[in-house]
Amino acid sequence: MFDVDWLSLAVPLAYLGILLGSLATFSSLYRKRKAHKAASLEPWFSAHLQRDIYFSLLHIEPSSNEKKIPDSIFKASLLRRAAEDIRRIMALRSQKQALAMLLQRGSVGDDLWQRFQRAEKEMEDEVKDVVSEANAYVPGWGQTIFQSANEMMNNEMYRKRMEEQASKVEEERKWWDKKKTSIQEGFMKELEEDSSATKTTATPVTSTTTKDAETPSTTSPAPGASVQGSDDDAVLVEAEAASSTPNSPANKKKKGKGKK
């Protein structure tokens, strides 16, 4: 059998032990420091008010004179909590891709990415807690609670939009009334200007027409004179015609007087 020189092996074994011990110490210190740094980072979201309200309702202990809180209030509070969880999950999904691209380009630091990952982990735990609480109230409700919360959230959004539109309708009505009054005033001014212009152009035309109407009455001959002249002319023509005809009774009388 070969004799083993333990003294020569002790040095490398001690070196390996010291190296492994230092690595273990360094890794534990690094993990503790990383965990402390992650805990000291600012949370991604603000305080979860709906969750705090739900937990405060759970910890309320009614006195002997007070009635017990009904389960409907706990269920309503849990629905509000689930609706807030949906909003936060949708925000995380919409921000994840953009944040990953910025991290690859080096535009943001690792601290921001750690905050985001911690928020994702917290939301996963939150969803599991909500599902377990819903199943505790009604078996199987955990599968549909987020669907009900989503419908409730959509109804709230529609109600807010309707209120905003109603407020805008009143403003638009006031604006339209002002515009309508201004348009009416403009039309009235134009009508007044047109009427004044027509009056100024109509006065000389009437004076000239009255003068033209008066002139024929002064220059036209009297109707009696024209009729008298025409009768005299007719008498003269008849006398000439009678004198010119030989067989007229006037000529016969003249001849008879001449014979006598």
GUSE-618499 format. One line per field, with one value per atom (N, C-alpha, C): residue in one letter; atom name; x, y, z. Coordinates in nm, 3 decimals, always signed. Example, Ala and Ser with C-alpha at 12.3 -4.5 7.8 and 13.67 -1.06 7.14 Angstrom:
BEGIN
rest <- c(A A A S S S)
atom <- c(N CA C N CA C)
xx <- c(+1.319 +1.230 +1.320 +1.285 +1.367 +1.290)
yy <- c(-0.569 -0.450 -0.330 -0.225 -0.106 +0.003)
zz <- c(+0.780 +0.780 +0.780 +0.708 +0.714 +0.787)
END
This chain:
BEGIN
rest <- c(M M M F F F D D D V V V D D D W W W L L L S S S L L L A A A V V V P P P L L L A A A Y Y Y L L L G G G I I I L L L L L L G G G S S S L L L A A A T T T F F F S S S S S S L L L Y Y Y R R R K K K R R R K K K A A A H H H K K K A A A A A A S S S L L L E E E P P P W W W F F F S S S A A A H H H L L L Q Q Q R R R D D D I I I Y Y Y F F F S S S L L L L L L H H H I I I E E E P P P S S S S S S N N N E E E K K K K K K I I I P P P D D D S S S I I I F F F K K K A A A S S S L L L L L L R R R R R R A A A A A A E E E D D D I I I R R R R R R I I I M M M A A A L L L R R R S S S Q Q Q K K K Q Q Q A A A L L L A A A M M M L L L L L L Q Q Q R R R G G G S S S V V V G G G D D D D D D L L L W W W Q Q Q R R R F F F Q Q Q R R R A A A E E E K K K E E E M M M E E E D D D E E E V V V K K K D D D V V V V V V S S S E E E A A A N N N A A A Y Y Y V V V P P P G G G W W W G G G Q Q Q T T T I I I F F F Q Q Q S S S A A A N N N E E E M M M M M M N N N N N N E E E M M M Y Y Y R R R K K K R R R M M M E E E E E E Q Q Q A A A S S S K K K V V V E E E E E E E E E R R R K K K W W W W W W D D D K K K K K K K K K T T T S S S I I I Q Q Q E E E G G G F F F M M M K K K E E E L L L E E E E E E D D D S S S S S S A A A T T T K K K T T T T T T A A A T T T P P P V V V T T T S S S T T T T T T T T T K K K D D D A A A E E E T T T P P P S S S T T T T T T S S S P P P A A A P P P G G G A A A S S S V V V Q Q Q G G G S S S D D D D D D D D D A A A V V V L L L V V V E E E A A A E E E A A A A A A S S S S S S T T T P P P N N N S S S P P P A A A N N N K K K K K K K K K K K K G G G K K K G G G K K K K K K)
atom <- c(N CA C N CA C N CA C N CA C N CA C N CA C N CA C N CA C N CA C N CA C N CA C N CA C N CA C N CA C N CA C N CA C N CA C N CA C N CA C N CA C N CA C N CA C N CA C N CA C N CA C N CA C N CA C N CA C N CA C N CA C N CA C N CA C N CA C N CA C N CA C N CA C N CA C N CA C N CA C N CA C N CA C N CA C N CA C N CA C N CA C N CA C N CA C N CA C N CA C N CA C N CA C N CA C N CA C N CA C N CA C N CA C N CA C N CA C N CA C N CA C N CA C N CA C N CA C N CA C N CA C N CA C N CA C N CA C N CA C N CA C N CA C N CA C N CA C N CA C N CA C N CA C N CA C N CA C N CA C N CA C N CA C N CA C N CA C N CA C N CA C N CA C N CA C N CA C N CA C N CA C N CA C N CA C N CA C N CA C N CA C N CA C N CA C N CA C N CA C N CA C N CA C N CA C N CA C N CA C N CA C N CA C N CA C N CA C N CA C N CA C N CA C N CA C N CA C N CA C N CA C N CA C N CA C N CA C N CA C N CA C N CA C N CA C N CA C N CA C N CA C N CA C N CA C N CA C N CA C N CA C N CA C N CA C N CA C N CA C N CA C N CA C N CA C N CA C N CA C N CA C N CA C N CA C N CA C N CA C N CA C N CA C N CA C N CA C N CA C N CA C N CA C N CA C N CA C N CA C N CA C N CA C N CA C N CA C N CA C N CA C N CA C N CA C N CA C N CA C N CA C N CA C N CA C N CA C N CA C N CA C N CA C N CA C N CA C N CA C N CA C N CA C N CA C N CA C N CA C N CA C N CA C N CA C N CA C N CA C N CA C N CA C N CA C N CA C N CA C N CA C N CA C N CA C N CA C N CA C N CA C N CA C N CA C N CA C N CA C N CA C N CA C N CA C N CA C N CA C N CA C N CA C N CA C N CA C N CA C N CA C N CA C N CA C N CA C N CA C N CA C N CA C N CA C N CA C N CA C N CA C N CA C N CA C N CA C N CA C N CA C N CA C N CA C N CA C N CA C N CA C N CA C N CA C N CA C N CA C N CA C N CA C N CA C N CA C N CA C N CA C N CA C N CA C N CA C N CA C N CA C N CA C N CA C N CA C N CA C N CA C N CA C N CA C N CA C N CA C N CA C N CA C N CA C N CA C N CA C N CA C)
xx <- c(+0.085 +0.000 +0.089 +0.043 +0.119 +0.091 +0.193 +0.177 +0.134 +0.031 -0.024 +0.039 +0.092 +0.152 +0.041 -0.018 -0.127 -0.083 +0.041 +0.088 +0.087 +0.126 +0.126 -0.016 -0.111 -0.250 -0.326 -0.275 -0.346 -0.348 -0.243 -0.236 -0.341 -0.352 -0.458 -0.598 -0.613 -0.746 -0.786 -0.692 -0.722 -0.753 -0.681 -0.706 -0.845 -0.882 -1.016 -1.123 -1.101 -1.198 -1.215 -1.100 -1.109 -1.179 -1.150 -1.213 -1.362 -1.405 -1.548 -1.619 -1.554 -1.614 -1.629 -1.528 -1.537 -1.645 -1.654 -1.759 -1.899 -1.913 -2.044 -2.078 -1.979 -2.003 -2.037 -1.962 -1.987 -2.126 -2.168 -2.299 -2.412 -2.393 -2.497 -2.507 -2.392 -2.394 -2.453 -2.419 -2.471 -2.622 -2.673 -2.817 -2.889 -2.832 -2.894 -2.895 -2.783 -2.776 -2.873 -2.885 -2.978 -3.122 -3.154 -3.290 -3.321 -3.222 -3.243 -3.260 -3.182 -3.196 -3.329 -3.374 -3.504 -3.617 -3.600 -3.705 -3.707 -3.589 -3.582 -3.623 -3.641 -3.682 -3.826 -3.853 -3.988 -4.084 -4.203 -4.297 -4.344 -4.380 -4.422 -4.556 -4.646 -4.778 -4.788 -4.889 -4.917 -4.987 -5.026 -5.091 -5.222 -5.245 -5.368 -5.479 -5.554 -5.656 -5.769 -5.813 -5.925 -5.888 -5.764 -5.722 -5.715 -5.667 -5.661 -5.800 -5.896 -6.034 -6.091 -6.063 -6.114 -6.056 -5.925 -5.863 -5.912 -5.936 -5.988 -6.130 -6.209 -6.343 -6.335 -6.238 -6.224 -6.184 -6.105 -6.053 -6.144 -6.256 -6.351 -6.424 -6.419 -6.488 -6.607 -6.726 -6.843 -6.864 -6.911 -6.940 -7.072 -7.109 -7.232 -7.356 -7.350 -7.465 -7.475 -7.366 -7.364 -7.393 -7.449 -7.478 -7.354 -7.352 -7.242 -7.250 -7.133 -7.128 -7.177 -7.272 -7.323 -7.218 -7.236 -7.142 -7.149 -7.262 -7.274 -7.173 -7.145 -7.047 -6.907 -6.875 -6.745 -6.731 -6.838 -6.833 -6.815 -6.887 -6.872 -6.731 -6.675 -6.539 -6.438 -6.463 -6.374 -6.384 -6.503 -6.517 -6.441 -6.447 -6.369 -6.220 -6.179 -6.038 -5.998 -6.084 -6.054 -6.051 -6.139 -6.139 -6.008 -5.959 -5.832 -5.716 -5.724 -5.622 -5.621 -5.739 -5.746 -5.679 -5.704 -5.642 -5.490 -5.439 -5.294 -5.233 -5.302 -5.251 -5.247 -5.349 -5.350 -5.238 -5.211 -5.101 -4.967 -4.947 -4.822 -4.803 -4.909 -4.898 -4.865 -4.922 -4.895 -4.755 -4.698 -4.567 -4.450 -4.476 -4.368 -4.282 -4.345 -4.271 -4.184 -4.241 -4.164 -4.047 -4.070 -3.964 -3.852 -3.889 -3.787 -3.700 -3.762 -3.684 -3.590 -3.637 -3.551 -3.436 -3.463 -3.358 -3.252 -3.292 -3.196 -3.109 -3.166 -3.088 -3.002 -3.024 -2.948 -3.001 -3.125 -3.182 -3.227 -3.257 -3.299 -3.207 -3.204 -3.118 -3.187 -3.109 -3.163 -3.259 -3.244 -3.334 -3.479 -3.500 -3.636 -3.693 -3.609 -3.655 -3.687 -3.609 -3.636 -3.767 -3.793 -3.920 -4.037 -4.020 -4.127 -4.150 -4.042 -4.057 -4.120 -4.083 -4.144 -4.293 -4.332 -4.474 -4.550 -4.488 -4.552 -4.572 -4.469 -4.480 -4.588 -4.596 -4.699 -4.839 -4.854 -4.986 -5.025 -4.928 -4.960 -5.010 -4.942 -4.988 -5.123 -5.145 -5.272 -5.388 -5.368 -5.473 -5.506 -5.404 -5.428 -5.505 -5.471 -5.541 -5.687 -5.714 -5.852 -5.934 -5.876 -5.948 -5.979 -5.884 -5.909 -6.015 -6.015 -6.117 -6.255 -6.263 -6.392 -6.446 -6.359 -6.405 -6.447 -6.391 -6.433 -6.575 -6.616 -6.754 -6.851 -6.823 -6.909 -6.820 -6.841 -6.757 -6.769 -6.654 -6.651 -6.659 -6.676 -6.684 -6.548 -6.442 -6.309 -6.284 -6.356 -6.338 -6.407 -6.507 -6.585 -6.576 -6.503 -6.502 -6.435 -6.328 -6.259 -6.341 -6.421 -6.511 -6.618 -6.672 -6.772 -6.709 -6.586 -6.517 -6.488 -6.456 -6.430 -6.556 -6.670 -6.796 -6.831 -6.808 -6.835 -6.744 -6.620 -6.527 -6.567 -6.611 -6.656 -6.780 -6.871 -6.991 -6.954 -6.857 -6.811 -6.749 -6.671 -6.611 -6.717 -6.819 -6.926 -7.004 -7.027 -7.099 -7.020 -6.889 -6.807 -6.810 -6.804 -6.810 -6.944 -7.052 -7.183 -7.194 -7.139 -7.139 -7.056 -6.943 -6.861 -6.935 -7.000 -7.075 -7.192 -7.258 -7.369 -7.320 -7.204 -7.149 -7.109 -7.058 -7.021 -7.144 -7.254 -7.377 -7.424 -7.420 -7.461 -7.370 -7.240 -7.147 -7.169 -7.191 -7.215 -7.346 -7.446 -7.573 -7.555 -7.481 -7.455 -7.378 -7.278 -7.200 -7.288 -7.377 -7.464 -7.563 -7.615 -7.706 -7.636 -7.513 -7.437 -7.415 -7.380 -7.356 -7.484 -7.596 -7.724 -7.764 -7.745 -7.777 -7.688 -7.561 -7.471 -7.510 -7.552 -7.595 -7.723 -7.817 -7.940 -7.913 -7.822 -7.786 -7.724 -7.641 -7.582 -7.686 -7.784 -7.891 -7.976 -8.007 -8.086 -8.012 -7.881 -7.803 -7.806 -7.793 -7.797 -7.934 -8.041 -8.176 -8.196 -8.147 -8.159 -8.081 -7.963 -7.884 -7.953 -8.012 -8.083 -8.206 -8.281 -8.402 -8.366 -8.260 -8.218 -8.171 -8.104 -8.057 -8.174 -8.276 -8.393 -8.472 -8.478 -8.547 -8.477 -8.345 -8.270 -8.281 -8.289 -8.301 -8.444 -8.545 -8.686 -8.736 -8.686 -8.736 -8.717 -8.605 -8.597 -8.681 -8.700 -8.781 -8.925 -8.980 -9.118 -9.137 -9.041 -9.051 -9.054 -8.970 -8.968 -9.096 -9.151 -9.276 -9.392 -9.394 -9.501 -9.491 -9.367 -9.349 -9.396 -9.362 -9.404 -9.555 -9.616 -9.762 -9.831 -9.766 -9.827 -9.812 -9.710 -9.684 -9.789 -9.839 -9.942 -10.069 -10.108 -10.233 -10.225 -10.106 -10.091 -10.082 -10.023 -10.000 -10.111 -10.193 -10.298 -10.408 -10.468 -10.575 -10.704 -10.786 -10.915 -11.004 -11.077 -11.161 -11.276 -11.328 -11.438 -11.397 -11.281 -11.231 -11.211 -11.160 -11.136 -11.268 -11.369 -11.498 -11.564 -11.558 -11.620 -11.556 -11.422 -11.353 -11.394 -11.414 -11.450 -11.594 -11.686 -11.823 -11.827 -11.749 -11.744 -11.693 -11.592 -11.538 -11.642 -11.719 -11.821 -11.930 -11.972 -12.073 -12.024 -11.898 -11.840 -11.834 -11.800 -11.789 -11.928 -12.030 -12.163 -12.213 -12.181 -12.224 -12.160 -12.034 -11.963 -12.020 -12.053 -12.106 -12.245 -12.324 -12.457 -12.450 -12.354 -12.341 -12.287 -12.214 -12.152 -12.250 -12.354 -12.449 -12.556 -12.584 -12.683 -12.826 -12.858 -12.993 -13.036 -12.960 -12.995 -13.114 -13.200 -13.317 -13.278 -13.163 -13.120 -13.096 -13.034 -13.005 -13.136 -13.229 -13.357 -13.428 -13.425 -13.493 -13.427 -13.297 -13.225 -13.264 -13.277 -13.312 -13.455 -13.544 -13.682 -13.692 -13.622 -13.622 -13.564 -13.474 -13.414 -13.511 -13.592 -13.689 -13.796 -13.837 -13.941 -13.888)
yy <- c(-0.118 +0.000 +0.123 +0.220 +0.345 +0.431 +0.492 +0.584 +0.719 +0.773 +0.902 +1.012 +1.110 +1.225 +1.325 +1.314 +1.403 +1.547 +1.564 +1.702 +1.777 +1.703 +1.768 +1.791 +1.707 +1.725 +1.826 +1.852 +1.945 +2.086 +2.125 +2.262 +2.285 +2.200 +2.225 +2.208 +2.110 +2.095 +2.218 +2.273 +2.396 +2.512 +2.516 +2.622 +2.609 +2.483 +2.462 +2.495 +2.460 +2.492 +2.641 +2.709 +2.856 +2.918 +2.868 +2.922 +2.898 +2.776 +2.747 +2.826 +2.840 +2.918 +3.065 +3.121 +3.262 +3.281 +3.182 +3.193 +3.184 +3.093 +3.082 +3.208 +3.263 +3.388 +3.503 +3.509 +3.617 +3.604 +3.480 +3.461 +3.494 +3.454 +3.486 +3.636 +3.700 +3.845 +3.916 +3.863 +3.925 +3.910 +3.792 +3.770 +3.857 +3.867 +3.953 +4.099 +4.138 +4.278 +4.302 +4.206 +4.220 +4.222 +4.135 +4.133 +4.263 +4.314 +4.441 +4.555 +4.551 +4.655 +4.647 +4.523 +4.506 +4.551 +4.524 +4.568 +4.719 +4.780 +4.925 +5.000 +4.928 +4.994 +5.045 +5.151 +5.207 +5.112 +5.087 +4.995 +5.050 +4.958 +4.998 +5.070 +5.021 +5.082 +5.149 +5.232 +5.294 +5.193 +5.238 +5.149 +5.094 +4.967 +4.899 +4.932 +5.037 +5.085 +4.984 +4.923 +4.828 +4.705 +4.660 +4.546 +4.583 +4.703 +4.746 +4.758 +4.806 +4.817 +4.678 +4.583 +4.448 +4.386 +4.401 +4.346 +4.416 +4.545 +4.616 +4.570 +4.539 +4.485 +4.347 +4.267 +4.134 +4.140 +4.240 +4.247 +4.326 +4.373 +4.443 +4.340 +4.359 +4.269 +4.343 +4.310 +4.382 +4.352 +4.450 +4.435 +4.361 +4.344 +4.272 +4.348 +4.481 +4.561 +4.578 +4.563 +4.584 +4.453 +4.470 +4.354 +4.311 +4.188 +4.136 +4.189 +4.215 +4.266 +4.157 +4.189 +4.085 +4.047 +3.927 +3.878 +3.956 +4.021 +4.098 +4.212 +4.272 +4.381 +4.326 +4.211 +4.150 +4.113 +4.063 +4.026 +4.149 +4.256 +4.380 +4.435 +4.431 +4.478 +4.391 +4.260 +4.170 +4.195 +4.229 +4.264 +4.391 +4.489 +4.611 +4.581 +4.493 +4.454 +4.383 +4.295 +4.225 +4.322 +4.423 +4.522 +4.601 +4.639 +4.710 +4.620 +4.490 +4.396 +4.387 +4.391 +4.386 +4.509 +4.625 +4.748 +4.739 +4.687 +4.679 +4.574 +4.463 +4.359 +4.411 +4.484 +4.542 +4.644 +4.722 +4.819 +4.748 +4.639 +4.565 +4.503 +4.449 +4.388 +4.491 +4.607 +4.711 +4.772 +4.768 +4.829 +4.732 +4.603 +4.506 +4.508 +4.508 +4.503 +4.627 +4.744 +4.868 +4.872 +4.826 +4.826 +4.728 +4.612 +4.515 +4.571 +4.642 +4.703 +4.810 +4.891 +4.995 +4.932 +4.820 +4.752 +4.694 +4.638 +4.584 +4.694 +4.810 +4.922 +4.990 +4.960 +5.023 +5.159 +5.188 +5.319 +5.326 +5.211 +5.207 +5.112 +5.127 +5.043 +4.915 +4.833 +4.707 +4.729 +4.839 +4.866 +4.876 +4.941 +4.955 +4.820 +4.738 +4.605 +4.519 +4.533 +4.459 +4.505 +4.633 +4.683 +4.625 +4.617 +4.563 +4.415 +4.339 +4.196 +4.173 +4.255 +4.241 +4.273 +4.372 +4.404 +4.289 +4.224 +4.108 +3.995 +3.970 +3.864 +3.897 +4.021 +4.061 +4.044 +4.076 +4.062 +3.915 +3.828 +3.685 +3.636 +3.676 +3.637 +3.698 +3.819 +3.887 +3.814 +3.772 +3.701 +3.569 +3.498 +3.371 +3.395 +3.500 +3.530 +3.564 +3.643 +3.680 +3.557 +3.468 +3.346 +3.259 +3.245 +3.164 +3.227 +3.360 +3.427 +3.412 +3.421 +3.406 +3.264 +3.166 +3.028 +3.001 +3.077 +3.059 +3.108 +3.214 +3.262 +3.172 +3.149 +3.066 +2.970 +2.842 +2.748 +2.768 +2.781 +2.803 +2.948 +3.040 +3.183 +3.238 +3.173 +3.221 +3.215 +3.130 +3.121 +3.233 +3.294 +3.398 +3.535 +3.547 +3.675 +3.784 +3.747 +3.848 +3.888 +3.795 +3.831 +3.929 +3.904 +3.997 +4.133 +4.130 +4.256 +4.333 +4.261 +4.328 +4.395 +4.328 +4.388 +4.511 +4.501 +4.615 +4.733 +4.706 +4.812 +4.878 +4.797 +4.852 +4.940 +4.898 +4.980 +5.114 +5.113 +5.239 +5.331 +5.272 +5.352 +5.413 +5.333 +5.386 +5.496 +5.479 +5.581 +5.712 +5.702 +5.823 +5.893 +5.814 +5.874 +5.942 +5.880 +5.942 +6.072 +6.076 +6.198 +6.307 +6.269 +6.368 +6.422 +6.333 +6.379 +6.469 +6.437 +6.521 +6.660 +6.668 +6.799 +6.876 +6.806 +6.874 +6.921 +6.849 +6.890 +7.026 +7.049 +7.178 +7.290 +7.264 +7.365 +7.394 +7.288 +7.308 +7.380 +7.355 +7.426 +7.576 +7.611 +7.753 +7.817 +7.743 +7.797 +7.818 +7.721 +7.734 +7.847 +7.869 +7.982 +8.115 +8.128 +8.250 +8.271 +8.163 +8.174 +8.208 +8.150 +8.177 +8.323 +8.376 +8.518 +8.609 +8.574 +8.657 +8.653 +8.535 +8.524 +8.605 +8.598 +8.675 +8.825 +8.869 +9.011 +9.053 +8.966 +8.998 +9.008 +8.916 +8.921 +9.048 +9.086 +9.207 +9.331 +9.337 +9.451 +9.457 +9.340 +9.339 +9.383 +9.338 +9.379 +9.529 +9.584 +9.728 +9.806 +9.758 +9.825 +9.817 +9.701 +9.687 +9.777 +9.786 +9.871 +10.017 +10.061 +10.201 +10.232 +10.136 +10.158 +10.167 +10.085 +10.091 +10.221 +10.274 +10.401 +10.516 +10.520 +10.628 +10.621 +10.504 +10.493 +10.511 +10.495 +10.505 +10.649 +10.743 +10.881 +10.957 +10.961 +11.033 +10.971 +10.842 +10.776 +10.822 +10.838 +10.881 +11.025 +11.112 +11.252 +11.264 +11.186 +11.191 +11.136 +11.035 +10.978 +11.075 +11.152 +11.251 +11.363 +11.403 +11.508 +11.458 +11.334 +11.279 +11.265 +11.237 +11.225 +11.359 +11.468 +11.600 +11.662 +11.636 +11.701 +11.671 +11.553 +11.532 +11.609 +11.639 +11.710 +11.855 +11.916 +12.056 +12.069 +11.975 +11.988 +11.931 +11.846 +11.784 +11.885 +11.887 +11.983 +11.950 +12.051 +12.032 +11.943 +11.858 +11.767 +11.838 +11.947 +12.019 +12.087 +12.148 +12.216 +12.119 +12.006 +11.909 +11.862 +11.844 +11.798 +11.906 +12.038 +12.147 +12.165 +12.155 +12.169 +12.061 +11.948 +11.836 +11.854 +11.914 +11.938 +12.043 +12.152 +12.258 +12.205 +12.123 +12.065 +11.978 +11.906 +11.820 +11.901 +12.018 +12.104 +12.162 +12.204 +12.260 +12.155 +12.037 +11.930 +11.899 +11.898 +11.870 +11.982 +12.110 +12.221 +12.215 +12.182 +12.172 +12.058 +11.951 +11.836 +11.869 +11.944 +11.979 +12.074 +12.166 +12.261 +12.195 +12.096 +12.030 +11.937 +11.887 +11.794 +11.875 +11.856 +11.937 +11.904 +11.789 +11.748 +11.769 +11.835 +11.858 +11.954 +11.953 +12.042 +12.187 +12.216 +12.357 +12.417 +12.339 +12.390 +12.405 +12.319 +12.330 +12.456 +12.491 +12.616 +12.737 +12.736 +12.849 +12.861 +12.749 +12.756 +12.808 +12.769 +12.814 +12.964 +13.018 +13.162 +13.237 +13.178 +13.246 +13.249 +13.155 +13.152 +13.255 +13.274 +13.373 +13.513)
zz <- c(+0.000 +0.000 +0.000 -0.072 -0.081 +0.040 +0.091 +0.203 +0.150 +0.209 +0.166 +0.248 +0.179 +0.246 +0.276 +0.397 +0.434 +0.449 +0.476 +0.493 +0.361 +0.253 +0.122 +0.070 +0.114 +0.071 +0.157 +0.271 +0.360 +0.304 +0.238 +0.186 +0.077 -0.026 -0.126 -0.071 +0.022 +0.081 +0.161 +0.232 +0.306 +0.212 +0.101 +0.002 -0.057 -0.090 -0.143 -0.041 +0.085 +0.188 +0.207 +0.209 +0.223 +0.103 -0.019 -0.139 -0.139 -0.106 -0.102 +0.006 +0.120 +0.227 +0.190 +0.125 +0.083 -0.023 -0.116 -0.219 -0.157 -0.060 +0.005 +0.082 +0.150 +0.225 +0.131 +0.021 -0.077 -0.138 -0.174 -0.234 -0.137 -0.009 +0.089 +0.113 +0.124 +0.141 +0.019 -0.100 -0.223 -0.231 -0.195 -0.198 -0.097 +0.023 +0.123 +0.080 +0.021 -0.025 -0.140 -0.231 -0.343 -0.294 -0.198 -0.143 -0.070 +0.004 +0.074 -0.025 -0.132 -0.234 -0.306 -0.336 -0.401 -0.309 -0.180 -0.086 -0.069 -0.083 -0.068 -0.194 -0.306 -0.429 -0.418 -0.490 -0.491 -0.560 -0.507 -0.573 -0.707 -0.794 -0.928 -0.925 -0.845 -0.830 -0.694 -0.682 -0.553 -0.461 -0.345 -0.248 -0.304 -0.276 -0.322 -0.222 -0.251 -0.158 -0.143 -0.253 -0.246 -0.163 -0.176 -0.095 +0.053 +0.082 +0.221 +0.282 +0.203 +0.252 +0.282 +0.194 +0.214 +0.341 +0.361 +0.481 +0.607 +0.599 +0.716 +0.751 +0.647 +0.675 +0.740 +0.697 +0.755 +0.902 +0.938 +1.075 +1.168 +1.118 +1.205 +1.290 +1.416 +1.508 +1.568 +1.527 +1.579 +1.726 +1.798 +1.940 +1.959 +2.084 +2.114 +2.069 +2.071 +2.031 +1.879 +1.810 +1.665 +1.593 +1.472 +1.390 +1.314 +1.275 +1.195 +1.052 +0.996 +0.859 +0.764 +0.676 +0.585 +0.481 +0.425 +0.325 +0.194 +0.168 +0.044 +0.039 +0.156 +0.161 +0.134 +0.190 +0.163 +0.016 -0.043 -0.184 -0.273 -0.239 -0.317 -0.305 -0.185 -0.166 -0.241 -0.244 -0.318 -0.468 -0.517 -0.659 -0.693 -0.605 -0.626 -0.628 -0.544 -0.540 -0.670 -0.719 -0.844 -0.962 -0.963 -1.071 -1.073 -0.955 -0.948 -0.993 -0.962 -1.009 -1.161 -1.222 -1.369 -1.429 -1.372 -1.423 -1.415 -1.307 -1.290 -1.382 -1.401 -1.491 -1.635 -1.676 -1.811 -1.828 -1.725 -1.731 -1.743 -1.670 -1.678 -1.816 -1.873 -2.006 -2.112 -2.102 -2.202 -2.188 -2.068 -2.044 -2.057 -2.056 -2.052 -2.179 -2.294 -2.419 -2.439 -2.411 -2.426 -2.328 -2.205 -2.105 -2.141 -2.198 -2.240 -2.353 -2.447 -2.555 -2.503 -2.409 -2.351 -2.272 -2.206 -2.129 -2.222 -2.336 -2.431 -2.491 -2.515 -2.569 -2.464 -2.339 -2.233 -2.192 -2.229 -2.195 -2.051 -1.991 -1.851 -1.777 -1.644 -1.562 -1.516 -1.447 -1.396 -1.281 -1.211 -1.098 -1.143 -1.257 -1.308 -1.349 -1.410 -1.449 -1.327 -1.221 -1.098 -1.035 -1.039 -0.987 -1.066 -1.198 -1.282 -1.254 -1.241 -1.212 -1.075 -0.981 -0.848 -0.852 -0.934 -0.948 -1.012 -1.111 -1.172 -1.071 -0.992 -0.891 -0.788 -0.747 -0.651 -0.710 -0.838 -0.900 -0.915 -0.941 -0.946 -0.810 -0.706 -0.571 -0.538 -0.584 -0.558 -0.627 -0.751 -0.824 -0.755 -0.713 -0.641 -0.512 -0.441 -0.315 -0.340 -0.445 -0.476 -0.514 -0.594 -0.634 -0.514 -0.424 -0.304 -0.215 -0.202 -0.122 -0.185 -0.318 -0.386 -0.370 -0.382 -0.362 -0.218 -0.124 +0.015 +0.037 -0.035 -0.021 -0.096 -0.225 -0.309 -0.385 -0.375 -0.449 -0.600 -0.665 -0.810 -0.851 -0.756 -0.792 -0.835 -0.793 -0.831 -0.980 -1.052 -1.196 -1.272 -1.211 -1.281 -1.215 -1.107 -1.036 -1.120 -1.192 -1.271 -1.394 -1.446 -1.555 -1.508 -1.391 -1.335 -1.305 -1.253 -1.224 -1.352 -1.459 -1.587 -1.641 -1.631 -1.675 -1.590 -1.461 -1.373 -1.410 -1.440 -1.477 -1.609 -1.706 -1.833 -1.815 -1.727 -1.701 -1.639 -1.551 -1.491 -1.597 -1.688 -1.794 -1.884 -1.921 -2.004 -1.933 -1.803 -1.727 -1.722 -1.705 -1.704 -1.840 -1.946 -2.079 -2.104 -2.059 -2.076 -1.998 -1.878 -1.799 -1.867 -1.923 -1.993 -2.115 -2.190 -2.306 -2.266 -2.155 -2.109 -2.071 -2.006 -1.972 -2.097 -2.198 -2.322 -2.399 -2.388 -2.458 -2.409 -2.279 -2.224 -2.272 -2.276 -2.326 -2.474 -2.552 -2.694 -2.719 -2.636 -2.651 -2.626 -2.522 -2.495 -2.610 -2.661 -2.772 -2.895 -2.922 -3.038 -3.022 -2.902 -2.879 -2.904 -2.859 -2.884 -3.033 -3.101 -3.245 -3.320 -3.277 -3.344 -3.326 -3.205 -3.182 -3.265 -3.277 -3.358 -3.505 -3.554 -3.693 -3.716 -3.623 -3.636 -3.637 -3.550 -3.549 -3.682 -3.738 -3.869 -3.978 -3.977 -4.076 -4.061 -3.936 -3.914 -3.963 -3.940 -3.990 -4.142 -4.207 -4.352 -4.405 -4.339 -4.381 -4.364 -4.254 -4.234 -4.339 -4.371 -4.476 -4.611 -4.645 -4.772 -4.778 -4.668 -4.667 -4.680 -4.613 -4.626 -4.767 -4.830 -4.967 -5.064 -5.047 -5.134 -5.117 -4.997 -4.974 -5.045 -5.037 -5.102 -5.253 -5.311 -5.457 -5.505 -5.422 -5.464 -5.468 -5.391 -5.385 -5.516 -5.587 -5.714 -5.823 -5.822 -5.924 -5.914 -5.798 -5.781 -5.825 -5.802 -5.843 -5.994 -6.062 -6.207 -6.266 -6.206 -6.258 -6.241 -6.132 -6.113 -6.217 -6.250 -6.351 -6.487 -6.519 -6.649 -6.655 -6.541 -6.541 -6.557 -6.509 -6.518 -6.656 -6.732 -6.861 -6.966 -6.983 -7.088 -7.063 -6.944 -6.915 -6.959 -6.958 -6.999 -7.149 -7.218 -7.362 -7.448 -7.396 -7.477 -7.505 -7.627 -7.660 -7.589 -7.574 -7.508 -7.590 -7.531 -7.609 -7.679 -7.621 -7.686 -7.815 -7.820 -7.939 -8.052 -8.022 -8.128 -8.188 -8.106 -8.158 -8.242 -8.200 -8.274 -8.409 -8.414 -8.543 -8.639 -8.592 -8.680 -8.733 -8.656 -8.704 -8.812 -8.798 -8.902 -9.033 -9.022 -9.145 -9.214 -9.138 -9.196 -9.266 -9.211 -9.272 -9.404 -9.409 -9.531 -9.640 -9.603 -9.704 -9.762 -9.679 -9.728 -9.820 -9.788 -9.872 -10.007 -10.010 -10.138 -10.221 -10.156 -10.230 -10.288 -10.213 -10.261 -10.380 -10.374 -10.485 -10.609 -10.592 -10.708 -10.779 -10.712 -10.776 -10.846 -10.978 -11.052 -11.017 -10.978 -10.953 -10.809 -10.731 -10.592 -10.584 -10.488 -10.477 -10.465 -10.411 -10.400 -10.537 -10.627 -10.762 -10.841 -10.821 -10.892 -10.852 -10.725 -10.681 -10.747 -10.755 -10.817 -10.964 -11.033 -11.176 -11.195 -11.105 -11.117 -11.096 -11.009 -10.988 -11.107 -11.173 -11.287 -11.404 -11.426 -11.534 -11.513 -11.396 -11.372 -11.399)
END
